[in-house]
Every structure is written in structure tokens, then in C-alpha cells.
Amino acid sequence: MKKSKILWIDDEIEILRPHIYFLTGKGYEVETCTNGNDATDLVRKNLYDLVLLDEHMPGLSGIETLRQIKRIRPGLPVVMVTKSEEEALMEEAIGSEIADYLIKPVKPNQVLLALKKNLDQKRLVTEITTTGYRQEFTEISGMINRAVSIDDWYNIYRKLTYWELELDKSNDPGMHEILNDQVAGAESAFCRFVAKNYLSWLTPGTEDAPLMSHRLMEKIILPAAAGGTPLFMILIDNLRYDQWKIAEPEISGLMRVTGELLYTSILPTTTQFARNAVFSGLMPLAISKTMPGKWIPDYIDEEGKNIYEEDFIRRMISLSAPGLKWSYHKINNSQEGRKVNERFGQLVKNNLNILVYNFVDILSHARTESGVIRDLATDERAFRNITRSWFIHSPIYELIRMISQNGARVVLTTDHGSIKVKNPVRVVGDRESSPSLRYKTGRNLAYESSSVFEVANPQKAFLPSTNISSRFIFALNRDYLVYQNKFNQYAAYYRDTFQHGGVSMQEMILPIVFLEPLS
């Protein structure tokens, strides 16, 4: 392994010889100099991995030397060694992009720790992370083999998501490949589990049925809104559990996470079906019968399929929580988000405020249509990081800050997730068959039944049908359903895009997060 090369700059370097011998014995190559001018010449001529820089030197000061080093090699980490703990000095040094600082007199182990933290961190994180995953690999495999309930699958999904995020910090491609294989095995087993149990979950009185979309308001939101303190229900459309977990550290600086549950989306896992079920408290078949003018048939163009959400909420609250003071807002862009924030003084007077943010769903669709977004969100990790970046810089971040400052509460959730699709499956349908890639419905569908989850009688899944012979089919794992017409063209166009509507942990297992003010 190549030795890390250190430049130590200190006008009393001879006093530090024992430290240098100690570092040399630990495998580091250490060069020295006694002043800032010589140091900048050395940095200009040589490649170092890190600089240890004395803050107080005659001639060119440590801060001035730091600035010159950064002009020559901006990415070179510099650890400042100083006798002073003065706050202004530390702020000036940190503002000049030091990697770390040590207070004199320094001990050899302190210096070694600073080097490891700044030079070996990636390697150490990789070693610790991969060792941890190796130890849990067998346990997770056993959990997958033994899973018989939705709670079992919630625990499996939590563990797999945890290791996905942990391995994002490492650079061990072998471990990533092993995890991906284990996730693929879990996805297949989960799809079999859903195909076996889904219809029974919808039967009233089923004891092991999970909390599902059409019960979310009744079981979680309305009881919480009756608690007296104002409640903000923030629903981020198409937010996966892993995207929530990567944003959680940012939220924890604003509000305290007091609870986290998982619930199950109904099928299809789309905004039209799942979110309408959330806000109406009804399955889609019941919506189409109870409010026929507000259910748009699936084969009709997408526009207008979610324009009645406020009406659904009004009906449900009038039946379940009359007298509740509430508001509803759908936010499609930053400008709309800022306008909602400007009205915060009015909102905080309500018992319940329901806010729907569409960014993540818009991002997933934009990734399909835009080459630029595809380049930015090349994989799951990049897609997560874009979501995190949006969250930090969006009006929702400021809204949560205001909610916390005013002593209100938040329930943050979503309506469905998405999955990156890879394998096209051929389907034949007529002109009234639906266009979706992760599910299709129609009366004349032809397909390989072993490749899909098939619901021959939509009423058993409480889904509306346009014809007496209509059926629904749902894509499994990372498959996507492509009609025979222009199959190759569309298969290539949609491969490696994020889609929703079908059966997968990523689409169906969804977070419910409870947030309280920090103080």
C-alpha cells in the first residue's frame, strides 16, 4: 500500500522529532519545513496527501500560509496546529477551509487520529461497514426465508435500506454486488408474498392485514389532529423509505422524530389510485360508486385524475371529524411553496393542515423524459441525493422550521414509492387498455401469467373496471410492461427509469414519521 505523504510546517520542528518518528513508525512519510515561504514552494513542487500547519510562525503566518497553499492546491487537506483557542481565529481558519485543527501541546496519538480521520476515513468506513454487513448477511437471508407476515417484511426492508445507505459510504464494489443480489432475492420473495396475501388483506376483519392507504387518515391522521396542538400532514408524493432516511438527519436538526411507522400502499401504487384512497378513506371501487363523476377511467389521459382531492377530504372529515378546522394545499413548485409559507400565520390556527408536495414524483417523471436529469440521477444513490438536496433547499425546509418554532406537530408520509425498472415484459392490449408501465388494465390483455400478479376480477381488489371482462395485471420485481406495438423502441426508452404502479417493497412499503418541536 502506498504511504501517505505528510508535510509538517512548524518553526520549532526539531522539538517535534519524537512525533515525526512516531508517525514514520505508523507508516507515514513525513517531510518538514520551518516557515510559510518554504512550505508554499514545497507544495508547488510536490504532491502531499495532507499538511500539518503551525498557526503561529514568524514571517508568513499560519493563516497566510494556509491561503497560499489553498491557492496552489485547493483540495489539499490542511490540519491547523495552534496554541490559541480564540474563537475568532478558529472561525477564520475554518472559513479558510481547514480540514481539522489541534491545540498545542499535541500528543502523538492526537496527530495520528487527525491523520486517520482525514486520510484513512474512507478506507476505515469501508472496512467497518463491509464487516458489519458480512456479519448480518446470514441473518437477513434467514429473515427473508422465514418471512410470513407484513411486519416481517417491514423489518427486512428496514435492514436492507440501512445497509444500502451504509454501503453508499464505502467504496467496496464487491459488497455492493452482494447486497444487490440479496435485495433482488428479497424483491422476488416479497412479490410472491403479496400475490399470495394481497386480496385477503382487503377483506374486512382480516386480523393480519396491514395498515393500508384507505385507512391512513382514519387510523393515523384524524386521531392525531384531535390532539389539540396544530398538526401538519406533509405528504411528499412518491417518496420512498430510503429517500426519507437520507433526509432524516436534516429534519432532526429542526424537529424531533418521535416515531416512525411503515404502512402498505394499495395497488396500483400510483397517485390516481393510492392517493385518492388516502384522502377519500375509500378503495377506488367505492370512490367510483360513491362519487362517479370524480373518478376518471384509467384509459383516459392522465390529466385531471387528482383534481378532487380536496372534495374527498371534505367528505371524509364531515363524516368522521365534523367541526375539525382544516386546510388543503397542493404544492407543485417552489413559488407555490413560498406562498404557502407566507400564510403560515393563518395555517397554524387550524387543527389540521394537509400539504401535498409533488417534487419527487415530478423528478422521477423528469428523469424519464430528460437526458440531463438521467445523467444527474444515474443510480439509486444519486436519486436519493437529489431528493436530499431538494429537501434542504426547498420551502418545505423553512416550513418545518416555522412549525417547530410555533410548537406545532408534523406527520410526514407519502402515497407510494417507485422502483428502477430493468426487464421489459411483453403485453398485448386494445386501444382502451391503460398506458402505465408497472400495471395495466383492460378487457383484451394477453400476457405471460407467470410474469405478473394477475387480478382477473377487479372487484375482488376493490378496483373499478370499464368492462365486465376487464382485468388488472401488475409488474413484479424490476419488470415493466410494454405493449407489443413498437416493443423494442419503448423497451429501450424506459429501461433504467423510475416507475411506479406495481408490486415491490420500494413502491408498497411506505414511511409515516411523527415530528415534535425540539423544545
DOPAKOL-465639 format. One record per residue (C-alpha): residue in three letters; z, y, x. Coordinates in steps of 0.001 Angstrom, whole numbers, plus 524288, in hexadecimal, padded with zeros to 5 digits. Example, Ala and Ser with C-alpha at 12.3 -4.5 7.8 and 13.67 -1.06 7.14 Angstrom:
2
ALA81E787EE6C8300CSER81BE47FBDC83566
//
This chain:
519
MET800008000080000LYS7FC5C80D8780517LYS8080E8158B809A5SER80AC68223E8025ALYS8093682DE480B6DILE813B18387280A74LEU813F38462A81059TRP821D284B6181201ILE822A785A1581489ASP82FD585F5781918ASP833AE868F9823CBGLU83F3C8600E82714ILE837558539582732GLU83E7284DEA8330BILE84AF884D2782B23LEU8438B844D982157ARG83F0F83A7D82B29PRO8484A8300F825A4HIS842368325281830ILE83493830FB81DDFTYR8381A82447824E0PHE83DBF81F4D817FALEU831138224C810A1THR828DE81C5981B6CGLY830DB80FF981A3DLYS82DE180FEB80BADGLY81F4780FC580E5BTYR81BC481E2E80DB8GLU813D98257281810VAL81A738329581A78GLU814A583E41821A5THR81C8F84A8C8240BCYS81B1B858F5826B8THR8247F8647A82753ASN81D9886FE68209EGLY814A18736981573ASN808E8877A781D70ASP8081386AC5824D5ALA80A3A8638E81819THR7FE96869D581159ASP7F5FA8668C81D17LEU7FA6B8584E81C86VAL7F8078577F80DD5ARG7EA7F85D2D80FD4LYS7E70E8531581A4DASN7EDFF846CB81577LEU7EFF283F1080907TYR7FE2D83D8A80517ASP803E48368A7F96BLEU80F9983F977F81EVAL815E784B6D7FE91LEU8248684DB280083LEU8260985C6A801C7ASP831F88643180611GLU833A78701C7FD69HIS83A59878EC80778MET8327A87A7E81426PRO830298861981D2FGLY822BB88C1081C2ELEU81B0088647810E6SER8250C882B08066FGLY82545875DC7FF62ILE81FF287BDB7F2BFGLU814E7882A07FA32THR811D4876068017ELEU811B986EBC7F48DARG807BA8782C7EEF2GLN7FED2876AB7FAB1ILE7FFEA867C77FA42LYS7FC57867F87EBCFARG7F0838707C7EE84ILE7EBD3866BB7F8BAARG7EF4B85A1F7F16APRO7F32A85CF57E33CGLY7F64684EC47E014LEU7FF2484C317EBC0PRO80D3E849C37E716VAL8175B852857EDB1VAL8260B84FF97ED71MET82DD285C517F047VAL83A2A85AD47F8A3THR84343866717F708LYS8511086B1B7F993SER850BE8737D7ED5BGLU8530486F6E7DF49GLU84FA287D0C7DA88GLU848D687BD17CD59ALA83E85886437D007LEU83A7087F647DC88MET839668725A7D5A1GLU8314B878737CAC6GLU8284187EB37D4BFALA826AC871C87DBF2ILE8247386A007CF7DGLY81ADA874577CADASER8138A872217D79EGLU8120A863BF7D40AILE81BBE85CBF7DCB6ALA81CF784E457D9F5ASP82BBE84E207DBECTYR8369B854E37E36ELEU842758509A7EB64ILE84EC6858527EEA3LYS853748585D7FCC6PRO85A238518880304VAL85168846257FF3CLYS854AC837E580188PRO84A5682E2B805C5ASN84B26826B87F8ECGLN848F08334D7F14EVAL83C6D835BE7F8C9LEU83833827977F6F2LEU83A74828947E84BALA83236834F57E78BLEU8272E82E2C7EEDFLYS827B4822347E635LYS8280A82A867D9FCASN81C1A8324C7DDDDLEU8142F828597E597ASP8182481B007E0C4GLN81AC781DF77D28CLYS80DF2818737CD88ARG80F9980C007D56CLEU81DDD80A787D17CVAL81ADA80CEF7C320THR81003802DD7C3CFGLU818CC7F8C27CA3BILE824267FAD77C0D7THR81B717FB6C7B4D1THR813657EF7C7B815THR81FA47E7C57BB78GLY825AE7EB887AE78TYR819937E7A87A6E9ARG8188F7DABD7AE2AGLN826897D7B97AA1BGLU823B77DADF79BC8PHE816267D4A579B00THR81B687C7327975FGLU825177CCDA78DAEILE81A597D496786B4SER811707C8AC78666GLY81C6C7C10C78000MET81E8E7CBDE77618ILE810287CB6F77271ASN8106A7BCB4770C4ARG81CBA7BD1376872ALA819627C8E375FE7VAL81ACE7C5D57516DSER81E737D30774B72ILE819AA7E0F974BEFASP826477E4C6752E5ASP822B27DB1F75DA2TRP815AF7E20475F02TYR81C1D7EF6475F23ASN824507EB0176ACBILE818727E53F771C0TYR8109E7F1A476FBAARG81BCA7F9FB774CCLYS81CC07F1C678129LEU80E117F192783B1THR80D3E8003E781AETYR818AA8026A78AF2TRP811EA7FAC0795B3GLU804E6801567933CLEU80B5980E78795B3GLU81313809767A151LEU80723803817A7D0ASP7FFF0810607A5D7LYS808FB8155F7B09BSER804E780AC07BA28ASN7F84F807F37C162ASP7F8757F9287C0B4PRO7EBA57F5217BA11GLY7EFC77E6E17BA21MET7FB917E9B37B1A1HIS7F3597F1FA7A871GLU7EA017E6917A6D3ILE7F5297DD227A3EFLEU7FAE37E67F799E7ASN7ED987E88279388ASP7EC167D9CA7923BGLN7F98E7D8AB78C28VAL7F6947E3D0782B6ALA7E9D37DD2577EDEGLY7F1387D08C77C01ALA7FB287D800773F5GLU7F0587DEF176C6ESER7EA1F7D1FE76894ALA7F71E7CC2776460PHE7FA8E7D86375C92CYS7ED947D7D975559ARG7F0327C9BB7517EPHE7FDD07CDAA74D01VAL7F88C7D8B87447CALA7EDB67D04F73EA3LYS7F8097C65273AD3ASN802237CFB57352CTYR7FBC97DC8473102LEU7F9097D961722B2SER806B27D3CF720A7TRP80CC47E068725FCLEU806A57E7C771AA5THR80CA67DEDA7107BPRO818637E59370A3AGLY825337DF4E70E1CTHR8209D7D92971AD5GLU82CF37D90C7232AASP826D37D9C1730B8ALA81CAD7E41E72D42PRO81CA07EFA6736B5LEU81DC47FDDA732EFMET80FB2801A073024SER807FC80E2572DD7HIS809FD80F4171F1CARG818DC80E1A72091LEU81A9D817CA72BC8MET81D95823BC72373GLU8265C81C4171A02LYS82E438151472449ILE82ED581ED072F7FILE82A3782CB172CD4LEU82FA18300A71F60PRO83D5082A9172225ALA83D998323D72EE2ALA8391F83E99727E3ALA8449983D6271E84GLY84E1483F19729B4GLY84FBB84DCB72816THR84A9F8525773549PRO83C1A8562F734F3LEU8332284AF8738D4PHE825BA84C1E73F11MET81D1E8402073D98ILE813178411F74890LEU808258374A746D5ILE7FEB6836CE75252ASP7F28682FF874D82ASN7EE7982415755A2LEU7FA21824AC75EF4ARG7FC8E817B7765A7TYR809F08132776A04ASP80657814617786DGLN801E88226577635TRP80EF78257977002LYS8164A81F5B77B6EILE80EFC827707858DALA811FE833DC77DCBGLU8203F8304977B7APRO825758362878853GLU81F738433A78492ILE825C9842E977721SER8330883EDF77C92GLY833C884C0C78344LEU832DE85298775EEMET839D08495976CAAARG8423F83D3676D80VAL83C048304D76990THR8464182A35760A1GLY83E6381E8F75C05GLU8316F8179475D2CLEU82BF880DB575384LEU81F00806D67525DTYR817A480490745C2THR80AF27FDDB741E8SER7FE908046A73D12ILE7F7707FEB473183LEU7E9687FA2D73314PRO7DFDC8005B73531THR7E6B08081473FE1THR7DF64814A273CD5THR7E3188221873811GLN7DCC98200472ABEPHE7E497813CF727C9ALA7F10E8148072FEFARG7F4328230472EEEASN7F0DC823D172085ALA7FA3C8186471EC0VAL804CB81F9A7267APHE8040982C0071E6ESER801E9825DF71113GLY80BC081AE071294LEU801408120370CEBMET7F7DC807CE711EEPRO7E98780BF171150LEU7E6A3803AF70544ALA7F1A580A786FDECILE7ECB4817CD70252SER7DF1D814D26FD41LYS7E4AA810876F019THR7EF3081AE66EE92MET7E712826536F38EPRO7D8EB8217B6F2DDGLY7D2FA82EDB6F549LYS7DA6582FE870239TRP7D5E98233970875ILE7C8B58241A70F41PRO7C1168173171031ASP7C0408123A71E11TYR7B1638123971F4AILE7B0AC820D671C76ASP7B06882A1C72831GLU7BD7882C7172EDDGLU7BF1483A8D72A4DGLY7C8FE83C9971F95LYS7D08282FEB720B0ASN7DD41836B77242CILE7DC988434E71C8BTYR7E6A183F3771256GLU7F24E83CA871B19GLU7FA0084825715B7ASP7F7998434A707D5PHE7FC5E835C470BB4ILE808BE83B70711B1ARG80B4B84416705D0ARG80A408387F6FC95MET8132F82FEF704C3ILE81DA483A5B7069ESER81D7883DCB6F81CLEU8203E82F836F50FSER8299782C227001CALA83040838D77043CPRO82EA48435C6F9CFGLY834648503F6FE0BLEU8316384DF570C66LYS82BF685A5771290TRP820778567D71B39SER813E485AEE721BCTYR807C2854397271DHIS7FECA858C273224LYS7F32A85260738B2ILE7F0618577874669ASN7E2EF8551974C42ASN7E32D85E90757C5SER7EC0C8676675FD4GLN7E948873657579CGLU7EDFF86C8874B50GLY7F9D086794752D7ARG7FD838754C75728LYS7FC5387A4B7492FVAL805D986FCA744ADASN80F55873B574F7FGLU80E9E881D774B1CARG8138E87D7E73DCCPHE81F1B8762074372GLY828FC87F4C73D33GLN8242587B1072FD1LEU822DF86CB07333CVAL830D286B30737ECLYS8357486ED172A37ASN82F488625F724B8ASN835B585511723B9LEU8295E84E7C728BFASN81D6A8534E73013ILE8123A849B273207LEU808F484D1873D1CVAL7FCF28450C7408BTYR7F6F98472674E04ASN7E945841B174FAFPHE7E728843C575E51VAL7E86F835BC76322ASP7DF42830B175898ILE7D59483B8575BA7LEU7D6A98381076A20SER7D3AE829B6767C8HIS7C7A982D2475FC3ALA7C3818376F769A2ARG7C46782D4877464THR7BA598253676CFEGLU7B10D8309976B21SER7B30F8388F77789GLY7AF678341B78524VAL7B8C683E1778AF3ILE7C45D838A77836DARG7C04C82AD37870BASP7C0C882EC379550LEU7CE52834CB7939EALA7D3FB8296278BDATHR7CE1781E367938AASP7D90D81494790B0GLU7E5E2812CC78974ARG7EDB2819F0793D2ALA7E4C9825D879384PHE7E4D8825E3784A5ARG7F3BE825F0784C7ASN7F445830F678EACILE7EAED8397B786D0THR7F3BB8379177B01ARG7FF9D83B717830ASER7F8A78477B7884DTRP7F4C984B8C77A8APHE802A384A04775D5ILE808668529F78091HIS7FE8B85D7E77E74SER7FCE885CE176FB4PRO803E9864D97652BILE80B5A858897613ETYR81370859DA76DB7GLU817C48679576A1FLEU81A398635275C19ILE823868589C7608BARG82A8A8628176919MET82C7986B7A75D53ILE830F986022754E3SER83B5885CA975EFDGLN83FD986AB3760AAASN841BE86BE8751FBGLY8498385F5775099ALA83F468580C748A3ARG83AF0849E474A2DVAL82E14842C674C91VAL82877835A7748DBLEU81C57833A975135THR812E1828F374D73THR804978256874B59ASP7FBB781E8A741A9HIS7F46D8150274A91GLY7F0B5812D7758C1SER7E42180F3875FCDILE7DEED8053A7696CLYS7D48880595773F8VAL7C9CC7FC7776F3CLYS7C1A77F3C377809ASN7BB5D7E8767709CPRO7B0F37EACE76615VAL7B0877E16475A8CARG7A4437E05B7522EVAL7A5217E3367439DVAL79A7D7E3D973933GLY79C8C7ECEA72D88ASP795737F4D672328ARG794848038D721B0GLU7A17D8046771A67SER7A9017FD8472535SER7B2998063172C86PRO7AEF180BC1739E5SER7BC15809FB740C3LEU7BC618027B74D95ARG7C9B47FBE174C5BTYR7C86E7F7B373E30LYS7BDA97F67473435THR7BD3C7F4F472592GLY7B1F57F1B271C9CARG7AC767E75371399ASN7A2017E12C71C2ELEU7A87F7E01372972ALA7A4497D50373264TYR7AC5F7D20273E93GLU7B2D57C7647467BSER7BF987C55373F14SER7C6F17C06A74B16SER7C4AA7CD96751BCVAL7CB7A7D60774774PHE7D7207D6C673E51GLU7D0CB7D4D873129VAL7D6007D971723FDALA7CCC07D38471A0FASN7D4567D91470E8FPRO7D7E07E75D71185GLN7E1B17E7D070651LYS7EA6A7DE4870DB5ALA7EB467E8A071868PHE7ECCF7F36070E12LEU7DFD07F9557121BPRO7D5A97FF13708DASER7C8287F8F77083ATHR7BB557FEDF703D1ASN7B6167F2076FEA8ILE7BBA47E57E6F93BSER7B6797DE0A70512SER7BAE07E7FB70F59ARG7C35C7E37971AA7PHE7C9D87E945726A8ILE7C8DF7E45A73494PHE7D0FF7E96973FEDALA7CDD67E8F874E69LEU7D7997E1FB75728ASN7DC3D7E4A876503ARG7D26F7EDB776BAEASP7C6BB7E9FD76348TYR7BE937F3B875BA5LEU7B5837F0DA75053VAL7A74D7F4C6751E4TYR79CA17F2EB747C7GLN790EE7EAC174B79ASN787CF7F66B74A21LYS786CC7FCC7757A8PHE791B97F3F075C7CASN78F487F5B776B13GLN78E638047876A0ETYR79B1980629762A5ALA7A2387FB8A76A1AALA79F90802C1776D4TYR7A2AF8101C77113TYR7B02C80C6C76BE5ARG7B4BB8032B77689ASP7C1208083177D5ETHR7C3EB8124B772D3PHE7D0DD8139E76B8CGLN7CFC280F0175D77HIS7D8D780BE375230GLY7D8A58049C7455AGLY7DAEE7F6B4749F1VAL7E59C7ED6E74E20SER7ECC77EFE175AEEMET7FA4F7F39175F95GLN7F50D800B77640AGLU7EFCB804107567DMET7FA597FE0374DF5ILE807797FF62754F9LEU80B8280DA3753F1PRO8170E8161F7581CILE820DB81D5074F9BVAL829218265D7580EPHE8354B82DD5753D1LEU8385483A9B75AEBGLU844648433075A47PRO8476E8503D760F6LEU84CDC84F2676EBCSER85928856C776B8C
//
